[in-house]
Structure formats: structure tokens, C-alpha cells
């Protein structure tokens, strides 16, 4: 078990064995430094990593996301917007994030970094 798994736990209450594969433990996790969140009819910056990058530092939790990669959010295409971000993440490509703040739209080009 030690050679294949990085963690092995046994739950004596339920008699279940839990294992964590070593390959997953060593896997690099990439992020753009923020997490979008759908609230009502808006997509907002739901969370951000502190000191991730200069551009992420300019964002505030609660800022309205109006587009990603020139796909503009129209109130009905939240899945398309979030899918645009995921597709870029899988391709390890940067994204252009459009934020509305104080009645101004600002674009940020964000690249992924390892966490």
C-alpha cells in the first residue's frame, strides 16, 4: 500500500478504507487566482487569492464579471461564460477577464500560476 498510495486511512465506525493515489498528490494545481460565483442574475468575483498577481490585487470580492475572452455576459449565458474559463484553463491559456466596477469596464489578462 505504501508504494502506490500517499495516504491510507481506515474508518473503524463504518469499516471503510480510504486511499489517496500518489499521482494525485504530486499533481500541479493551476489557478487564475480567483473563483467566479453566480449570484442571482450576476456573475461576480466570489473569492480571490491574496498577492497572487498585480491584476488579481486590483480585483475585489463582489466585482461584477461582464465577460471572459470577449464573450459578454447577457444574463442568460452564465454556462457559456464559465465554460469559456474552463476551456482556457484546460488549454493552459490566458484569459481576458472583463470586470465592471464603479460604472467602468476594465479588462485584465490573467495567466495561470501553480498553487
N, C-alpha and C positions, 0 to 999 in steps of 0.2 A: 504493500500500500504506500509506503513512504516514497518509493521511486516514481510512482505515477501521479500521486496527489500531493498537493501542497498543504492541505488541511483535511483532517479526518475527525469527525465528531459523532458521538453516539448519544441519542436521546433515550435515556432509560425509561422515561414515562411512557413513550409511545413505541419503544423498541425500534427506532428508525436510525439508520446510518446515513450521515451526510458527508459528502466528499467534495472537495474543490480541486478541479484539474489544474495542474501546474501551468499548462499552456495559457489558461485564463489569467492566472496570477501575474504572468510576465507580459501580458498584452498591453500595448501602449494605448492609453486613453487620450483622445484628441478632443479639443473643445474650441469653440469660437469665443468663449469667455462669458456667455450669457445664456439664459434659458427663456424662450418665449412662453407666454401664457395667454390663453384665450379667456377673456372675462366679458360676459355678455356679448356684445357685438364688436368688441375691440380686441386686438392682439397687442399685448404690452410686454415690456421687459419685465419678466417675473422674478428673475434673480440674475445676479452678475457676480463674477469673481473679482475680488478686490485686487488692485495692482496687477491685473492680467496684461493690460496694454494701455497705451496712452488713449486710444479711442474708446476702449471699454470704460476707462476712468471718466470720460465725458458723459456716459450714459447714466441715467438714474432709474432705479426700480420704479416702474409705473409709466415710463415713457411709452408713447404710442408708436407701434411699428406700423408704418404705412406701406411698406413694400420690402421685398427681398429680391435681388437680382432683376430689377426692373419689372417685376410682377407686382402690380399695385393692388393693395387690399381694397375690395369694394363692399365688404360686409357679408359677402356670400361665398368667398373663395378662400376661407381660412385653411382648408386642407391643402389647397394648391400652394399657398404661401409657405406652410410648414414643410410640405413635400419638397419645395424648391431648396429649402435649407438642408434637408436630409440628403437630397441628391448631391448637393455640393459637398457635404460632409463625406459621403461615400467616395467621391472622386478626389477628395483631399484638395479641393479647390477653394479659393477665397470666395466670400460673399460680399455683395453690396447691400448694406442694411440702410433702409430709409426710415428715419425717425422724425416724428412731429413733436416739437417741443416749443412752447410759447408762440404758437401760430406760425412757426417756421419749420420747414423740412430740411433736414441735414442728412447727407449720405456719408456712410462710413464703409471703408473696405476693410473687412476683417479676415484674418488668416487664422488657421487652427494652430494651437500650440498643445504640447503634451502637458498633461496634468501631473 
